[in-house]
Amino acid sequence: MSWSSALRPFLLTVLIAGTGLALGACSGFTPVYSGTLAEQPSLALAFAKPRNRLEQLVYQELALRFGSSDAETAPLATVSAQGSSGALGLSSTANPNKLSRMTVTAQLTITQRDGSSAAPIVLTRQASADYTTSGQVLADTAAGNEAAERAARAAAESLRLALLAALSR
């Protein structure tokens, strides 16, 4: 047995342990889902009332992640969301199914209500979800609504991450 084959498992173990210790010592990363950033008092938001189903979904997702506050001085989060759909590609007469895409654009505005003169934080994100239509009105409508809800949830997640990034600066 040579030295290199006997030493190889030991060196591999030392390399793996050293890499784990080096990564564990990094303090430049903050968890997005927990930790001090997610527990900031500036994230106790008051939410405006939704005007449509897409806004309602975005509000629900943000309130689930950040929590909500009824305090008069809590920052007010206002969401504007709208969806648009369109067909993708060309369809053939042999296949009546058509691929479509629902795109939701959501804008989140955080306004401070504590008397400070801080400028509002305005974030805009867009998300898309694909769906198939078959020419049956009820099925097409249901597929479009479901795709709009998926896109709204994806836009809400993107807004959440953008807000965390904006507040961490």
Stockholm file with secondary structure:
# STOCKHOLM 1.0

chainA/1-169         MSWSSALRPFLLTVLIAGTGLALGACSGFTPVYSGTLAEQPSLALAFAKPRNRLEQLVYQELALRFGSSDAETAPLATVSAQGSSGALGLSSTANPNKLSRMTVTAQLTITQRDGSSAAPIVLTRQASADYTTSGQVLADTAAGNEAAERAARAAAESLRLALLAALSR
#=GR chainA/1-169 SS CCHHHHHHHHHHHHHHHHHHHHHHTCCSCCCSSSSTTTTCGGGCBEECCCSSHHHHHHHHHHHHHHCBCCCTTSCEEEEEEEEEEEECSCCCSSCCCEEEEEEEEEEEEEECCSSCCCCCEEEEEEEEEEEEECSCHHHHHHHHHHHHHHHHHHHHHHHHHHHHHHHTC
#=GC SS_cons         CCHHHHHHHHHHHHHHHHHHHHHHTCCSCCCSSSSTTTTCGGGCBEECCCSSHHHHHHHHHHHHHHCBCCCTTSCEEEEEEEEEEEECSCCCSSCCCEEEEEEEEEEEEEECCSSCCCCCEEEEEEEEEEEEECSCHHHHHHHHHHHHHHHHHHHHHHHHHHHHHHHTC
//
